[in-house]
Amino acid sequence: MAEKLRADTSCATVLTVQLLTNRFRKDLPQYNPAISLALSHPVNNTPDIVKASVRGLKSIYDPCFQYSKVAVIVTGLIPEQEVQLNLFTEWNGPKHNQVSELLDRINTYYGSGTLRLASEGFRKRWAMKRENVNPNYTTDWGDILRVG
């Protein structure tokens, strides 16, 4: 998300975190809390977005429910050149922007997810089910049909 903001030269001023339970599991209690946080200053760097996301998640998380998804949405987008800082809050923009740019460069070169923040965890606990994925006939030479 932060990488897309930087590519678009935009900054977010509001961050929304929403937790979703599985709506198809009628046997489980349903609970879909959400919180919108006004950011102290417009951001487009990874550390600030992750920090705000975790803060929002901690405020709405209830361990009594079995969640299936979390949504993090940034809104209140403004151009990077029009950012106004807040006099009463600390701003680590240049330092965090350098970290984010370094993350982007390394992940672009070595592949997405090669380098990430420690708050993301180290073990991959979830992976998308890929049993029914269609072949990529138009984009992958290995998936082209061979006749004969």
SULLINPE-V196771 format. One record per residue. RES is the residue in one small letter. SS is DSSP state (H for helix, E for strand, C for the rest). OMEGA is omega in radians with two decimals (none if undefined). D_FIRST is the distance of its C-alpha to the first C-alpha in whole Angstrom. Layout:
res:RES ss:SS omega:OMEGA d_first:D_FIRST
res:RES ss:SS omega:OMEGA d_first:D_FIRST
This chain:
res:m ss:C omega:-3.14 d_first:0
res:a ss:H omega:3.13 d_first:4
res:e ss:H omega:3.11 d_first:5
res:k ss:H omega:3.09 d_first:5
res:l ss:H omega:-3.13 d_first:6
res:r ss:H omega:3.12 d_first:9
res:a ss:H omega:3.13 d_first:10
res:d ss:C omega:-3.05 d_first:11
res:t ss:C omega:3.11 d_first:12
res:s ss:E omega:3.05 d_first:11
res:c ss:E omega:3.13 d_first:11
res:a ss:E omega:3.10 d_first:10
res:t ss:E omega:-3.14 d_first:14
res:v ss:E omega:3.10 d_first:13
res:l ss:E omega:3.13 d_first:11
res:t ss:E omega:3.06 d_first:13
res:v ss:E omega:3.13 d_first:13
res:q ss:E omega:3.05 d_first:15
res:l ss:E omega:-3.12 d_first:18
res:l ss:E omega:3.00 d_first:19
res:t ss:E omega:-3.10 d_first:23
res:n ss:C omega:-3.08 d_first:24
res:r ss:C omega:3.13 d_first:26
res:f ss:C omega:3.11 d_first:28
res:r ss:C omega:-3.12 d_first:29
res:k ss:C omega:-3.14 d_first:32
res:d ss:C omega:3.13 d_first:34
res:l ss:C omega:3.09 d_first:31
res:p ss:C omega:-3.10 d_first:30
res:q ss:C omega:-3.13 d_first:28
res:y ss:C omega:-3.09 d_first:25
res:n ss:C omega:-3.11 d_first:22
res:p ss:C omega:3.07 d_first:21
res:a ss:E omega:3.07 d_first:18
res:i ss:E omega:3.06 d_first:18
res:s ss:E omega:-3.12 d_first:16
res:l ss:E omega:3.00 d_first:16
res:a ss:E omega:-3.12 d_first:17
res:l ss:E omega:-3.08 d_first:15
res:s ss:E omega:3.04 d_first:18
res:h ss:E omega:-3.14 d_first:17
res:p ss:E omega:-3.09 d_first:14
res:v ss:E omega:2.96 d_first:11
res:n ss:C omega:3.13 d_first:8
res:n ss:C omega:-3.03 d_first:9
res:t ss:H omega:-3.10 d_first:8
res:p ss:H omega:-3.12 d_first:12
res:d ss:H omega:3.14 d_first:12
res:i ss:H omega:3.11 d_first:9
res:v ss:H omega:-3.14 d_first:10
res:k ss:H omega:3.13 d_first:14
res:a ss:H omega:3.12 d_first:13
res:s ss:H omega:3.14 d_first:12
res:v ss:H omega:3.10 d_first:15
res:r ss:H omega:3.10 d_first:17
res:g ss:H omega:3.14 d_first:16
res:l ss:H omega:3.13 d_first:17
res:k ss:H omega:-3.09 d_first:20
res:s ss:H omega:-3.10 d_first:21
res:i ss:H omega:-3.08 d_first:21
res:y ss:C omega:3.06 d_first:22
res:d ss:C omega:-3.06 d_first:25
res:p ss:C omega:-3.14 d_first:26
res:c ss:C omega:-3.06 d_first:29
res:f ss:C omega:3.10 d_first:27
res:q ss:C omega:-3.08 d_first:25
res:y ss:E omega:3.10 d_first:22
res:s ss:E omega:-3.11 d_first:20
res:k ss:E omega:2.95 d_first:16
res:v ss:E omega:3.11 d_first:14
res:a ss:E omega:3.04 d_first:11
res:v ss:E omega:-3.05 d_first:9
res:i ss:E omega:3.06 d_first:9
res:v ss:E omega:3.13 d_first:8
res:t ss:E omega:-3.10 d_first:11
res:g ss:C omega:-3.07 d_first:14
res:l ss:C omega:3.08 d_first:12
res:i ss:E omega:3.09 d_first:15
res:p ss:E omega:-3.12 d_first:16
res:e ss:H omega:-3.10 d_first:15
res:q ss:H omega:-3.08 d_first:19
res:e ss:H omega:-3.11 d_first:20
res:v ss:C omega:3.03 d_first:18
res:q ss:C omega:-3.10 d_first:21
res:l ss:C omega:3.12 d_first:21
res:n ss:C omega:-3.09 d_first:23
res:l ss:C omega:-3.00 d_first:26
res:f ss:C omega:3.10 d_first:27
res:t ss:C omega:3.12 d_first:23
res:e ss:C omega:3.14 d_first:23
res:w ss:C omega:3.10 d_first:20
res:n ss:C omega:-3.05 d_first:19
res:g ss:H omega:-3.09 d_first:17
res:p ss:H omega:-3.13 d_first:19
res:k ss:H omega:-3.13 d_first:19
res:h ss:H omega:3.09 d_first:15
res:n ss:H omega:3.09 d_first:14
res:q ss:H omega:3.10 d_first:16
res:v ss:H omega:-3.12 d_first:15
res:s ss:H omega:3.11 d_first:11
res:e ss:H omega:3.10 d_first:13
res:l ss:H omega:3.07 d_first:15
res:l ss:H omega:3.14 d_first:13
res:d ss:H omega:-3.10 d_first:11
res:r ss:H omega:-3.13 d_first:15
res:i ss:H omega:3.14 d_first:16
res:n ss:H omega:3.06 d_first:14
res:t ss:H omega:-3.09 d_first:14
res:y ss:H omega:-3.03 d_first:18
res:y ss:H omega:3.14 d_first:19
res:g ss:C omega:-3.08 d_first:16
res:s ss:C omega:3.11 d_first:13
res:g ss:C omega:3.12 d_first:13
res:t ss:C omega:3.13 d_first:16
res:l ss:C omega:3.14 d_first:15
res:r ss:C omega:3.14 d_first:13
res:l ss:C omega:-3.13 d_first:14
res:a ss:H omega:-3.13 d_first:17
res:s ss:H omega:3.09 d_first:16
res:e ss:H omega:-3.12 d_first:14
res:g ss:C omega:-3.07 d_first:18
res:f ss:C omega:-3.13 d_first:20
res:r ss:C omega:3.06 d_first:21
res:k ss:C omega:-3.05 d_first:19
res:r ss:C omega:-3.04 d_first:21
res:w ss:C omega:3.03 d_first:19
res:a ss:C omega:-3.13 d_first:19
res:m ss:C omega:3.07 d_first:19
res:k ss:C omega:-3.03 d_first:23
res:r ss:C omega:-3.09 d_first:24
res:e ss:C omega:-3.02 d_first:27
res:n ss:C omega:-3.13 d_first:27
res:v ss:C omega:3.09 d_first:25
res:n ss:C omega:3.06 d_first:27
res:p ss:C omega:-3.14 d_first:28
res:n ss:C omega:-3.07 d_first:26
res:y ss:C omega:-3.04 d_first:29
res:t ss:C omega:-3.07 d_first:28
res:t ss:C omega:-3.08 d_first:25
res:d ss:C omega:-3.11 d_first:27
res:w ss:H omega:-3.12 d_first:30
res:g ss:H omega:-3.12 d_first:31
res:d ss:H omega:-3.14 d_first:31
res:i ss:C omega:3.12 d_first:33
res:l ss:C omega:3.08 d_first:36
res:r ss:C omega:-3.14 d_first:39
res:v ss:C omega:3.05 d_first:43
res:g ss:C omega:none d_first:46
